[in-house]
Each structure stands twice: as structure tokens, then as C-alpha cells.
Amino acid sequence: MKIESLSFKVGDHIDTDSNPVILTYLGDQLSAETSKERKHLHFGIYKGTDLYFVGHESSLTKLEKRWLNPNTFLKEQKAVDPVAKPTSVPTITPVKTVNNAEEKISFIQTLLDWLKQILVR
């Protein structure tokens, strides 16, 4: 798959039902498909143009020859790095039980404003 062939845009939701399919079957737990490991997902960016389905490379040289490091690639693309700038999570302790609709709406709006601040960073 070539990146130019993807029709996704920033902000699009991508899942296993997306077309083209880029998230895929993970293999059966503890099977040959998962190299006798638990079910797990490999996220990689392949440098080649052919179809290549090896899950584990036998050496670092082979790995670096065929694959881009996703962290490096995303940083070069100026993608957000949530690990580099962790966001503190405030503790919200209710001072009283909220019974009326106006107070509930106010609380929800405060929560939404907080979430927007986190997501915009």
C-alpha cells in the first residue's frame, strides 16, 4: 500500500472496517500466527512496495532496512507526541450531589472544556 493511495485525512476515524483495510487480524492467542505469543498488534511503516508479511525480523539490520520507526516518522511529520508532554489529570471531587439540570449542564460544560484543552495540545 502506498501512502498516496490512502484517502484518510487528519481527524478521520480509522478502524478494522475502514477501506482500505489497514488495521487487520491479530492472529490466534499463543499460535504460530503470533509466534507463540499473546495476541498483539504490530504497527509499522514498511519502506518497500511489495507485499511483505514477516512479523518479526531476524536482525536489527533487516528491521531497519525494511521498516521505518513509527515514533521517528511521526515526530518528523510533526505529529503530537503524548508521551513527551504528559498532561496532568485533575482530580474532581464533588462538593455536593447535583440534582438540578442547570448544575448538571454546568458540570458537563466544564468537563468538555477541560477535554478540549487536552485534545488541542
C-alpha positions, -999 to +999 in steps of 0.1 A: +000+000+000+014+034-009+006+063+014-005+084-016-033+058-022-048+065+012-079+087+013-077+094+051-074+129+064-063+142+097-091+136+122-107+107+104-116+076+124-098+045+112-107+010+123-109-025+111-139-016+089-121+012+071-114+008+034-086+002+025-081-021+054-050-010+073-058-025+107-060-062+104-065-096+121-042-102+150-039-140+149-050-165+174-036-164+210-004-184+215-005-197+179+021-198+152+005-167+138+016-148+169+049-166+173+035-184+203+029-151+220-003-135+233-024-117+207-007-084+198-006-058+172+024-047+152+023-011+140+049-005+113+056+016+083+071-006+055+096+010+032+090-014+003+065-016-025+059-053-024+037-073+000+057-084+030+042-102+059+070-111+083+061-102+118+095-104+134+128-097+117+158-118+125+182-089+130+183-052+136+199-046+102+170-064+084+145-045+106+160-011+098+163-020+061+126-027+057+108-007+083+106+029+094+104+035+132+069+049+137+080+071+165+107+087+144+084+090+114+056+107+134+079+131+151+094+141+116+058+147+105+053+170+135+027+147+149+017+151+186+038+130+210+016+124+240+045+107+259+068+137+255+043+161+271+022+142+296-009+160+308-017+161+344-052+147+352-071+169+377-090+152+405-126+163+406-142+159+440-179+168+441-187+191+470-224+182+469-248+160+450-260+176+418-298+174+415-309+201+391-305+203+353-286+236+353-259+223+377-255+191+356-252+211+324-226+234+340-206+204+352-207+188+318-196+220+301-167+223+325-157+187+317-160+193+280-139+225+282-112+206+301-112+177+275-109+203+246-078+217+263-062+183+265-071+173+229-059+206+213-024+203+228 
